[in-house]
Amino acid sequence: MELSNTGSMTGGSLQVDEERLCPECGATMVEFDRLTEDGAVFIWYACTREDCTGQWLSKKALRMRSF
């Protein structure tokens, strides 16, 4: 996967997410992978610079539905 595009892969199309900056170099990051587990969504971000290996993990709780 080419990491030079800003956005996240969703169904084959790019969507712009909230902007994340790399903690290593300050460049823009893109969503690289997503996993839903135990009522939370884990989102991995990767730096867009070729020579940087910066990564970021974000955890978001799924919204609770009332029945």
N, C-alpha and C positions, 0 to 999 in steps of 0.2 A: 504494500500500500504506500503510495506516495504521500508524504506528510507536508508537502508544500502548500496545500489548500487549507484555507481557514473554514472550519465547520465540522460537522459530524456526519458520519455515514449512517444514513437511515433509509433502508429500502433502495439503495443504489443511488440516492441523490444527496447532495450536500445541503445541510441546513446550518445557518449561523447560530451558534449558541452564545451564551454570555461569554464575554471575552475573558480568557485565562491567560496569564503571563507566566512564562517559564521561571521557576525559582532559581535556575542555574544561570540563565543568560538574559532573561527579560523579554525574549521573543514571544510571539503569539503561539498558543498551544491549540491542538485540535483533539476532538474526541477520538480515541483509538479503539476502545472496547467498552462494552457495557454488559453487566450481569445483574439479574434480579435474583435475590436470595434472602430468605428469612424476613420478608416485609420491607426490604430496602433495595435501592438501586445503587450499584457500585459503578462508577464511571471512571475509566482510566483516560488520562490525557497525555499526549506526547508533544514534545517541542517540534516546531516546524523547521528549525535550522538543521541542515544536514550534519554539521559537525558537533551537535549537542545531543546529549542523551537524557535531558531533563524529562521527568515524568511527574504526574500528579494524580492522586486518587481522591475521588469525591464520593461521599455516601449521602444519599437522600432517602428519607423515609417515604414509603408509599402512602398515599392518602387513604384514610380509613373510610369505609362505606358503612352507612347505617342501614339496617334492614327494617 
